[in-house]
Amino acid sequence: MVEERLKRLIMHWIEHNEEHKARFEEAAKEAKTLGLEAVAEALGLAAESASEISKHLSKALEAFK
């Protein structure tokens, strides 16, 4: 059952990472509204990175099949 535990852990990480991505995007919009362009850009890049991480985690999950 170690394999099932690892699958559940990866699924949890994907879900949690997507929550972070959404929060980064919200914060980027807020920063842009405040005129903090550099902050907004950095947060946007963080959201993009989170998306890439989710892709890698999804590939890891698919590799179990």
N, C-alpha and C positions, 0 to 999 in steps of 0.2 A: 504493500500500500504506500510505499515511499513515493512511487511514481504518481499516484493520485494526489498525494499531499503536495508534490511539486507542481502539478497542473493547477491545483486550487490556488497555490501561492502566486503563480504567474498570472492567473486570471485576476486575482486581487490586485496585483501590481498594475495591471493594465487599467483596471477600474480606477484605482487611486491616482495613477498618473494622468488619466483623462480629466479627473477632477482638478488636479493641479493645472493642467493645460487651460481649462476653462477659466480658472481664477486668474492665470497670467494674462489671458486675453481681456478679461474684464478690467484688470488693473491697468493694462496698456491703454484701453479706451479712456479710462479715468485720467491717466497721466496726460494723454493727448488733449483732453478737455481742459486740463490745467495749464496747457502750454509747455509741458515737460517733454519735448520731442525726443531727447536722448533717452530719457527713462522709458517712454513709450516704445521706442525702437528696441531697446534692450529687452524689455518684457515680451515684445513680439517675437524676438529671436528665442527667448526662453520657451515660449509656446511652441514654436517650430521645432525646437529640440525635443520637447516633450512628445510631440507627434512622432518624431523619428524613433524615440525610445519605445513608444507603443507599437510601432511597426516591428521593431526587433523582438519585442516580447511576444507579439502575435506570431511571428515566424517560429519562435521557440516553442510556442504552444502547438502550432501546426506540425512541428517535427515529431511530436509524439504519435501521430497517426500513421 
